Amino acid sequence: MSTVLAVMAHPDDVELLCAGTLILLKKAGWDVHIATMTAGDLGSMKHSRAEISKIRRKEAAASAKLLGAGYTCLGFDDLTVAYGEDSKRVVTGLLRHVRPDLMILHSPDCYMADHTESARIAREAAFASTIPNWKATFNGKPARVCGKMPAILYADPVDQVDHLGRRVPARYVVDITSVIDQKEKMLASHASQRSWLQEQHGEDEYLHWMKRHGADRAADFATPSVKYAEGYRPHLGSGFPKQEMLTPALGDKVKTMG
């Protein structure tokens, strides 16, 4: 059985950017684990950091439960995620615990540093996870060295544009039309963020944005039946696995772009 690990910065990032693909992989028999670098402890206008951290951890766990996935919050502070020895060891411990075949990360050119640094940390931790002399723990216990690195896919950046506003093309596009309702339920689990945006916009902008994002990427399929999609680019750096893992698992729900 294959395992996929999605590591992103904040609770709800996975639901916004790659949950549809995770749902499809789960239906295809994969084990799924979700991790967030932070608890989103700055994501409130009315709760203290401790209060909103507790709320958002529960929301993320509830969302993962809908999928039948594991969930781990790695406990870093919101808006201060940064590559360094400590963060690299923590994520290495997670990787050695989950032992994924595939890892899904933020785009390395997304709009904010928490996203891009989370991707960098996880990628470098994947490399380090196979090195015996690089020590790491998970839940306070030594974590067994991985026998191989996972393949890595970078999810679409927010709004499908980089930090200079240029549209980022996807290499693989996944048709998530059949699971959009389940993806919406997972995202709706993050009630604290949904209500915050409802107050700001006067409508359910949280869910509307997710669907617009998916509809925009679905245009790459150029097929009327594909209404929502998620896009990915592979990490092709030296030493990392290069095999494409989505098509063997999901078949014609995956389109490889030229």
Backbone hydrogen bonds, N-H to C=O, Kabsch-Sander energy under -0.5 kcal/mol:
donor,donor_aa,acceptor,acceptor_aa,energy
4,V,31,D,-2.5
5,L,102,L,-2.4
6,A,33,H,-2.4
7,V,5,L,-0.6
7,V,104,I,-2.0
8,M,6,A,-0.6
8,M,35,A,-2.4
13,D,10,H,-2.1
14,V,10,H,-0.5
16,L,12,D,-2.0
17,L,13,D,-2.2
18,C,14,V,-2.8
19,A,14,V,-1.5
22,L,18,C,-1.8
23,I,19,A,-2.6
24,L,20,G,-2.1
25,L,21,T,-2.5
26,K,22,L,-2.5
27,K,23,I,-2.4
28,A,24,L,-1.4
29,G,26,K,-1.7
30,W,25,L,-2.6
31,D,2,S,-2.7
33,H,4,V,-2.2
34,I,70,G,-2.8
35,A,6,A,-2.7
36,T,72,T,-2.2
37,M,8,M,-2.2
38,T,9,A,-2.4
39,A,76,F,-0.6
43,G,40,G,-1.9
44,S,42,L,-1.5
52,I,48,S,-2.8
53,S,49,R,-2.1
54,K,50,A,-1.8
55,I,51,E,-2.2
56,R,52,I,-2.9
57,R,53,S,-2.2
58,K,54,K,-1.7
59,E,55,I,-2.2
60,A,56,R,-2.4
61,A,57,R,-2.3
62,A,58,K,-2.3
63,S,59,E,-2.2
64,A,60,A,-2.4
65,K,61,A,-2.0
66,L,62,A,-1.5
67,L,63,S,-1.0
67,L,64,A,-0.5
68,G,64,A,-1.2
69,A,64,A,-2.8
70,G,32,V,-1.9
72,T,34,I,-2.0
74,L,36,T,-2.9
74,L,72,T,-0.5
76,F,37,M,-3.0
80,T,77,D,-1.6
88,K,84,G,-2.3
89,R,85,E,-2.3
90,V,86,D,-2.3
91,V,87,S,-2.2
92,T,88,K,-2.0
93,G,89,R,-2.3
94,L,90,V,-1.7
95,L,91,V,-2.5
96,R,92,T,-2.6
97,H,93,G,-1.4
98,V,94,L,-2.9
99,R,95,L,-3.2
101,D,3,T,-2.5
102,L,3,T,-1.8
103,M,151,A,-2.6
104,I,5,L,-2.2
105,L,153,L,-2.6
106,H,7,V,-0.5
110,C,107,S,-1.3
115,H,112,M,-0.6
116,T,112,M,-1.9
117,E,113,A,-3.2
118,S,114,D,-1.5
119,A,115,H,-1.9
120,R,116,T,-2.1
121,I,117,E,-2.9
122,A,118,S,-2.4
123,R,119,A,-2.4
124,E,120,R,-2.4
125,A,121,I,-2.5
126,A,122,A,-2.1
127,F,123,R,-1.6
128,A,124,E,-2.2
129,S,125,A,-1.8
130,T,127,F,-0.9
131,I,128,A,-2.0
134,W,131,I,-1.8
135,K,133,N,-0.9
138,F,141,K,-2.8
141,K,138,F,-1.5
143,A,136,A,-2.2
146,C,129,S,-2.4
151,A,101,D,-2.5
153,L,103,M,-2.7
154,Y,233,R,-3.6
155,A,105,L,-3.2
155,A,153,L,-0.6
156,D,231,G,-1.2
160,Q,157,P,-2.5
161,V,158,V,-1.3
162,D,166,R,-2.4
163,H,109,D,-0.6
165,G,162,D,-2.1
168,V,160,Q,-3.0
171,R,232,Y,-2.4
172,Y,232,Y,-2.3
173,V,255,K,-2.4
174,V,230,E,-3.1
175,D,173,V,-0.5
175,D,253,K,-3.4
176,I,174,V,-0.7
176,I,228,Y,-2.0
177,T,228,Y,-0.7
179,V,176,I,-1.5
180,I,177,T,-1.1
183,K,179,V,-2.4
184,E,180,I,-2.4
185,K,181,D,-1.9
186,M,182,Q,-2.2
187,L,183,K,-2.4
188,A,184,E,-2.5
189,S,185,K,-0.8
189,S,186,M,-0.9
190,H,187,L,-1.8
191,A,189,S,-2.0
193,Q,190,H,-0.7
194,R,190,H,-2.2
195,S,191,A,-2.7
196,W,192,S,-1.2
197,L,193,Q,-2.2
198,Q,194,R,-2.0
199,E,195,S,-2.2
200,Q,196,W,-1.6
201,H,197,L,-2.8
202,G,198,Q,-2.5
205,E,203,E,-2.4
207,L,204,D,-0.5
208,H,204,D,-2.1
209,W,205,E,-3.2
210,M,206,Y,-1.4
211,K,207,L,-1.9
212,R,208,H,-2.5
213,H,209,W,-2.8
214,G,210,M,-2.1
215,A,211,K,-2.6
216,D,212,R,-2.4
217,R,213,H,-1.6
218,A,214,G,-1.8
219,A,215,A,-0.8
219,A,216,D,-0.7
220,D,217,R,-1.9
221,F,218,A,-1.8
222,A,218,A,-0.7
222,A,219,A,-0.6
226,V,223,T,-1.9
227,K,225,S,-0.9
229,A,214,G,-1.5
230,E,174,V,-1.8
232,Y,172,Y,-2.4
233,R,154,Y,-2.0
235,H,152,I,-2.4
236,L,234,P,-0.6
240,F,237,G,-1.7
245,M,243,Q,-0.5
249,A,245,M,-0.9
250,L,246,L,-3.2
251,G,247,T,-2.7
253,K,250,L,-1.5
254,V,251,G,-1.7
255,K,173,V,-2.7
257,M,171,R,-3.2
257,M,255,K,-0.6
